[in-house]
Amino acid sequence: MTSKTSLTIRDFRPDDAEAAVAAHRAGREHLVMTAENLVWMNDRQLPGEHFRTFVAELDGRVVGSVRCAVAVGTTTVGVGYANGSVLPEARRRGAFTGLLAAAERHLAERGVTEVHGWVDDAPGSLAFAAARGFVIGRQGYFSGRDLTLPLPQAPVLPAGVELRPGTDWADDPLPLFVIDEDASRDEPGEVVLDATEYEDWRQGVWNRPDLDQALTTVAVVEGEPAAFTIAQTDGRGLYWSGFTACRRQFRGRGLSKLAKLESLRLAAAAGVRHAYTANDATNAPMLAINAWLGYERCAGEFKGIKRLGA
Ligand SMILES: CC(C)(COP(=O)(O)OP(=O)(O)OC[C@H]1O[C@@H](n2cnc3c(N)ncnc32)[C@H](O)[C@@H]1OP(=O)(O)O)[C@@H](O)C(=O)NCCC(=O)NCCS
C-alpha cells in the first residue's frame, strides 16, 4: 500500500499557536517567540498592514507557517514581507511552496509588488529561496550570550546620566517613541522607516505581550530620555533584544552600551538564562557593543527579495 500525503494550507487559528511556534523555533533556538505573542500579532491590525498568518498541515498536523504583511511605517510603497519556516522533518514535501503561494496571493491583492523575506544561512533554505525566485541580498547575524556567566564590569555613569526601567514610561511612552523614530531611520535595511506613527508604535511595539518593561532600560541625560534597549522575554528563560536605539544627538557617548548592560544585568538577576539578538552585518556600532557584552555569533540569515508577477 502506498501512503499519500495530504497537504492543507489555511488561515492561522489561535489553537495552532503552539505548533506554529514549535515549527518556527525548531533548530533555531536563537528565535525567541511565544504562542501568546503569535496570537496577539494575529489579533491586532495596524492600518494598512493586512497582517496574516497561514499554516501548513501535513496529514492533519501543523508543520509550518508563514507570517505576511504589507510594510508600514515607510513612505516606500509596494513592499511586503513573508517570513516562515517548516519543521525540519517535514521539509521537501511542498509545505512552504504552498505557504509562500498563499502569502504572495494575499500580498499581491493588497498592491505588493516586492516581497522581502529572511532566509536562514543554511543550504536547504538558500536553495528554496533561489528556486522560488528570490534574489539574495544583505546578510544578518544572530548572536547569543549565556547570562549565567559574569557580565562585564559596569563603567562609571557619566555625570547627569541615569539608567531607568521602561516601567517609568508604562502609560506614556512618547519620549521612547521619539528615540525609536530617530534611530529607526538609521537602521541598515532596504526599506527606510521614515513614516512611523506613535499610535502604531504603542500598539505594535510597546504593547507586545512579550515586551518586558521592567528589563527594558532607558538612559536618561539631564532628565531627557536619550537611548534605550528594549527587552522581550519568553517567560522560559530566554531574552530577545527588541531594539537598541539612541537619538542622533546623544550618540558616541556609550549610552546604548550602558542601557543594554543594565538590562542584561537585571535579566540575569531575574533568572533569565540566555540572551539573543540579530544584527545587520554592516551595523558596526551594534556589533561592537554586542561583542563587548560577550555575545557570540550563533547563526546567520540573508534577506531574500522577490518581484511579484515578474
Ligand atoms: C526554506 C524552507 C521554509 C523550505 O520549506 P519546505 O517545506 O521544505 O519547502 P518545499 O518542500 O515547499 O520546497 C522545497 C524546495 O526547496 C529546494 N530545496 C530545499 N532543500 C534543498 C536541498 N537540500 N538541496 C537542494 N534544493 C533544496 C528545492 O527547490 C525543493 O524543491 P524539491 O523538493 O521539489 O526539489 C525550510 O527549509 C525552512 O524552514 N528553513 C528555515 C526558515 C527559512 O529560511 N525560511 C525562509 C524561506 S524563503
The ligand as an SDF file (V2000), in Angstrom:
LIG
                    3D

 48 50  0  0  0  0  0  0  0  0999 V2000
   13.0380   27.2510    3.3180 C   0  0  0  0  0  0  0  0  0  0  0  0
   12.0200   26.2990    3.9330 C   0  0  0  0  0  0  0  0  0  0  0  0
   10.8730   27.1300    4.5080 C   0  0  0  0  0  0  0  0  0  0  0  0
   11.5080   25.3340    2.8230 C   0  0  0  0  0  0  0  0  0  0  0  0
   10.4170   24.5730    3.3680 O   0  0  0  0  0  0  0  0  0  0  0  0
    9.9180   23.2170    2.6530 P   0  0  0  0  0  0  0  0  0  0  0  0
    8.5500   22.9570    3.1470 O   0  0  0  0  0  0  0  0  0  0  0  0
   10.9570   22.1910    2.7580 O   0  0  0  0  0  0  0  0  0  0  0  0
    9.8230   23.6970    1.1140 O   0  0  0  0  0  0  0  0  0  0  0  0
    9.1620   22.8780   -0.0990 P   0  0  0  0  0  0  0  0  0  0  0  0
    9.0620   21.4410    0.1990 O   0  0  0  0  0  0  0  0  0  0  0  0
    7.8840   23.5590   -0.4580 O   0  0  0  0  0  0  0  0  0  0  0  0
   10.1770   23.1680   -1.2770 O   0  0  0  0  0  0  0  0  0  0  0  0
   11.4520   22.5710   -1.2050 C   0  0  0  0  0  0  0  0  0  0  0  0
   12.3390   23.1200   -2.3410 C   0  0  0  0  0  0  0  0  0  0  0  0
   13.4450   23.8640   -1.7890 O   0  0  0  0  0  0  0  0  0  0  0  0
   14.6530   23.4890   -2.5090 C   0  0  0  0  0  0  0  0  0  0  0  0
   15.4990   22.7280   -1.5760 N   0  0  0  0  0  0  0  0  0  0  0  0
   15.2460   22.5540   -0.2720 C   0  0  0  0  0  0  0  0  0  0  0  0
   16.2590   21.8570    0.3040 N   0  0  0  0  0  0  0  0  0  0  0  0
   17.1490   21.6130   -0.6600 C   0  0  0  0  0  0  0  0  0  0  0  0
   18.4170   20.9750   -0.6920 C   0  0  0  0  0  0  0  0  0  0  0  0
   18.9590   20.4460    0.4170 N   0  0  0  0  0  0  0  0  0  0  0  0
   19.0760   20.9190   -1.8820 N   0  0  0  0  0  0  0  0  0  0  0  0
   18.5380   21.4520   -2.9950 C   0  0  0  0  0  0  0  0  0  0  0  0
   17.3380   22.0800   -3.0160 N   0  0  0  0  0  0  0  0  0  0  0  0
   16.6720   22.1580   -1.8620 C   0  0  0  0  0  0  0  0  0  0  0  0
   14.2250   22.6550   -3.6810 C   0  0  0  0  0  0  0  0  0  0  0  0
   13.8940   23.5300   -4.7500 O   0  0  0  0  0  0  0  0  0  0  0  0
   12.9690   21.9890   -3.1170 C   0  0  0  0  0  0  0  0  0  0  0  0
   12.0870   21.5590   -4.0660 O   0  0  0  0  0  0  0  0  0  0  0  0
   12.0930   19.9700   -4.4050 P   0  0  0  0  0  0  0  0  0  0  0  0
   11.9330   19.2800   -3.0720 O   0  0  0  0  0  0  0  0  0  0  0  0
   10.9140   19.8250   -5.3050 O   0  0  0  0  0  0  0  0  0  0  0  0
   13.4100   19.7010   -5.0330 O   0  0  0  0  0  0  0  0  0  0  0  0
   12.6580   25.4560    5.0760 C   0  0  0  0  0  0  0  0  0  0  0  0
   13.9030   24.9360    4.6320 O   0  0  0  0  0  0  0  0  0  0  0  0
   12.8530   26.2100    6.3710 C   0  0  0  0  0  0  0  0  0  0  0  0
   12.0020   26.1840    7.2590 O   0  0  0  0  0  0  0  0  0  0  0  0
   14.0170   26.9590    6.5140 N   0  0  0  0  0  0  0  0  0  0  0  0
   14.2380   27.8470    7.6570 C   0  0  0  0  0  0  0  0  0  0  0  0
   13.4250   29.1430    7.5210 C   0  0  0  0  0  0  0  0  0  0  0  0
   13.7390   29.9710    6.2870 C   0  0  0  0  0  0  0  0  0  0  0  0
   14.8710   30.1760    5.8860 O   0  0  0  0  0  0  0  0  0  0  0  0
   12.6700   30.4920    5.6690 N   0  0  0  0  0  0  0  0  0  0  0  0
   12.7920   31.3830    4.5260 C   0  0  0  0  0  0  0  0  0  0  0  0
   12.0650   30.8510    3.3710 C   0  0  0  0  0  0  0  0  0  0  0  0
   12.1560   31.9690    1.9590 S   0  0  0  0  0  0  0  0  0  0  0  0
  1  2  1  0
  2  3  1  0
  2  4  1  0
  2 36  1  0
  4  5  1  0
  5  6  1  0
  6  7  2  0
  6  8  1  0
  6  9  1  0
  9 10  1  0
 10 11  2  0
 10 12  1  0
 10 13  1  0
 13 14  1  0
 14 15  1  0
 15 16  1  0
 15 30  1  0
 16 17  1  0
 17 18  1  0
 17 28  1  0
 18 19  1  0
 18 27  1  0
 19 20  2  0
 20 21  1  0
 21 22  1  0
 21 27  2  0
 22 23  1  0
 22 24  2  0
 24 25  1  0
 25 26  2  0
 26 27  1  0
 28 29  1  0
 28 30  1  0
 30 31  1  0
 31 32  1  0
 32 33  2  0
 32 34  1  0
 32 35  1  0
 36 37  1  0
 36 38  1  0
 38 39  2  0
 38 40  1  0
 40 41  1  0
 41 42  1  0
 42 43  1  0
 43 44  2  0
 43 45  1  0
 45 46  1  0
 46 47  1  0
 47 48  1  0
M  END
$$$$
